Amino acid sequence: MTIKPGGFDDPSQGWTGGYATRNDNTGSVYLNCEFVVMEGEFARRKMWSLIGLHSPKGPEWANMGRTFVKAILNSARGVHPGDNSPAAQNARRISGFADLDGIEFLGKVDWDKDQNGQDKSVIKAAITPDHKDYAAHMGGAAKPAVSGVANGSNAYAQATGRASVPGRPSWAQ
């Protein structure tokens, strides 16, 4: 996962380093992310998504973003989601968004429609060590600490046995 810096900082929220982006029209604040599939048939394919940090409409978007970031950290650092030990809590701690820029994790890729009704691939979830397929796709063991997103996300998408869909590009089949 790579974060495209948006230049918005709010030190009171811990948003420093210029990674956050603020939409001037809506007031929403988010991380503008690019995900690259690292392995498998779809290696080097890219997807883009926003990770919500704040919405003036309420806390739901920020909570979804926080949950996703926690799952990314659990996946990348091999931490079981139910583990609340001091070591697990420390593994989930970041000093800033720079710690997420370049992180590798196992992600579930699926299809959504874009604003024009066209299929687009999206990261639906970060796959954590409690998932039955985690060890197989992460090389049989949890990866230590840090690196870039979507590592193995294609492998997991392939493992789901998706059938070919007419109208999708050949690489998206």
C-alpha positions as CSV (number, residue, x, y, z in Angstrom):
1,M,0.0,0.0,0.0
2,T,1.2,3.4,-0.9
3,I,-0.3,6.6,0.5
4,K,-0.6,9.6,-1.9
5,P,0.2,12.6,0.4
6,G,-2.6,15.1,0.5
7,G,-0.8,17.7,2.5
8,F,-3.4,18.0,5.3
9,D,-2.2,17.8,8.9
10,D,-4.0,18.0,12.2
11,P,-1.5,17.4,15.0
12,S,-4.4,17.2,17.6
13,Q,-5.6,14.1,15.8
14,G,-2.1,12.7,15.2
15,W,-2.3,13.4,11.5
16,T,1.1,14.7,10.6
17,G,3.6,14.3,7.8
18,G,1.2,15.5,5.1
19,Y,-0.3,12.1,4.4
20,A,-4.0,12.9,5.0
21,T,-6.1,14.5,2.4
22,R,-9.0,16.9,3.1
23,N,-11.9,17.3,0.7
24,D,-12.6,21.1,0.8
25,N,-16.2,20.5,-0.5
26,T,-17.3,17.9,2.0
27,G,-14.8,18.4,4.9
28,S,-14.0,14.7,4.8
29,V,-10.4,13.6,5.7
30,Y,-8.9,10.4,4.4
31,L,-5.8,8.5,3.3
32,N,-5.7,8.3,-0.5
33,C,-4.2,4.8,-1.1
34,E,-2.9,2.8,-4.0
35,F,-2.7,-1.0,-3.6
36,V,-0.5,-3.1,-5.8
37,V,-0.8,-6.9,-6.1
38,M,2.6,-8.3,-5.2
39,E,2.3,-12.0,-6.4
40,G,0.5,-14.3,-8.6
41,E,-1.3,-14.0,-11.9
42,F,-2.4,-10.4,-11.3
43,A,1.0,-9.2,-10.0
44,R,1.6,-5.5,-10.5
45,R,-2.1,-4.7,-11.0
46,K,-3.2,-1.6,-9.1
47,M,-6.3,-0.6,-7.1
48,W,-7.1,2.7,-5.5
49,S,-9.2,3.3,-2.4
50,L,-9.7,5.8,0.4
51,I,-9.3,5.0,4.1
52,G,-11.6,7.3,6.1
53,L,-10.2,9.4,9.0
54,H,-13.0,11.9,9.5
55,S,-16.5,12.8,8.1
56,P,-18.6,15.7,9.2
57,K,-21.6,13.4,8.9
58,G,-20.5,11.3,11.9
59,P,-18.0,8.8,13.2
60,E,-19.0,5.8,11.0
61,W,-16.4,6.5,8.2
62,A,-13.6,7.1,10.6
63,N,-14.5,3.9,12.6
64,M,-14.5,1.9,9.3
65,G,-11.1,3.4,8.5
66,R,-9.7,2.6,11.9
67,T,-10.9,-1.0,11.7
68,F,-9.3,-1.4,8.3
69,V,-6.0,0.0,9.5
70,K,-6.0,-2.3,12.5
71,A,-6.7,-5.3,10.2
72,I,-3.9,-4.2,7.9
73,L,-1.5,-4.1,10.9
74,N,-2.7,-7.5,12.2
75,S,-2.2,-9.0,8.7
76,A,1.2,-7.5,8.1
77,R,2.6,-8.2,11.5
78,G,1.0,-11.6,12.1
79,V,-1.1,-10.6,15.0
80,H,-4.3,-12.5,15.8
81,P,-7.3,-10.0,16.1
82,G,-8.3,-11.4,19.4
83,D,-4.8,-11.1,21.0
84,N,-4.9,-8.2,23.4
85,S,-1.5,-8.9,25.0
86,P,0.9,-6.0,25.5
87,A,3.1,-7.4,22.6
88,A,0.0,-7.5,20.3
89,Q,-1.0,-4.0,21.3
90,N,2.5,-2.8,20.6
91,A,2.5,-4.5,17.2
92,R,-0.6,-2.5,16.3
93,R,0.9,0.8,17.4
94,I,2.1,3.2,14.7
95,S,4.0,6.4,15.2
96,G,2.3,8.0,12.2
97,F,0.9,7.4,8.7
98,A,4.4,7.0,7.4
99,D,4.4,3.6,9.1
100,L,1.5,2.5,6.8
101,D,3.1,3.9,3.6
102,G,4.7,0.8,1.9
103,I,3.2,-1.8,4.3
104,E,2.5,-5.3,2.8
105,F,-0.5,-7.3,3.9
106,L,-2.8,-10.1,2.7
107,G,-6.0,-8.6,1.3
108,K,-9.3,-10.0,-0.1
109,V,-9.9,-8.5,-3.6
110,D,-13.4,-8.4,-5.0
111,W,-15.4,-6.4,-7.6
112,D,-17.5,-3.3,-7.3
113,K,-19.0,-0.9,-9.8
114,D,-17.4,2.5,-10.4
115,Q,-19.5,5.7,-10.9
116,N,-19.9,4.7,-14.6
117,G,-21.2,1.2,-13.9
118,Q,-17.9,-0.4,-14.9
119,D,-16.3,-3.2,-12.9
120,K,-13.4,-2.2,-10.7
121,S,-11.3,-4.3,-8.4
122,V,-11.2,-3.3,-4.8
123,I,-9.6,-4.4,-1.5
124,K,-12.6,-5.6,0.5
125,A,-10.7,-6.6,3.7
126,A,-7.3,-7.4,5.2
127,I,-7.0,-11.1,5.9
128,T,-5.7,-11.7,9.4
129,P,-4.0,-14.7,11.0
130,D,-7.3,-16.1,12.3
131,H,-8.4,-16.7,8.7
132,K,-8.1,-20.3,7.4
133,D,-6.1,-19.3,4.3
134,Y,-3.7,-16.8,6.0
135,A,-0.8,-19.2,6.6
136,A,-0.9,-20.6,3.1
137,H,-0.8,-17.3,1.4
138,M,1.7,-15.6,3.8
139,G,4.3,-18.4,3.2
140,G,3.2,-20.6,6.1
141,A,4.1,-18.1,8.8
142,A,3.3,-14.6,10.0
143,K,5.5,-12.0,8.5
144,P,7.4,-9.8,10.9
145,A,6.8,-6.1,11.2
146,V,6.5,-3.9,8.2
147,S,6.7,-3.5,4.4
148,G,3.8,-2.7,1.3
149,V,-0.1,-3.8,0.9
150,A,-1.9,-6.4,-1.0
151,N,0.8,-9.0,-0.7
152,G,-0.8,-12.1,-1.8
153,S,-4.2,-10.5,-2.3
154,N,-4.3,-11.8,-5.8
155,A,-3.4,-15.3,-4.5
156,Y,-6.4,-15.1,-2.2
157,A,-8.6,-13.9,-5.0
158,Q,-7.4,-16.8,-7.1
159,A,-8.0,-19.2,-4.2
160,T,-11.6,-18.2,-4.1
161,G,-12.1,-19.9,-7.4
162,R,-13.9,-17.1,-9.2
163,A,-15.4,-18.0,-12.5
164,S,-14.6,-16.0,-15.7
165,V,-16.9,-13.1,-16.1
166,P,-17.9,-11.9,-19.6
167,G,-17.0,-8.3,-20.4
168,R,-14.1,-8.1,-17.9
169,P,-10.6,-7.6,-19.3
170,S,-8.5,-10.8,-19.6
171,W,-6.3,-9.9,-16.7
172,A,-9.4,-9.5,-14.5
173,Q,-10.9,-12.9,-15.3
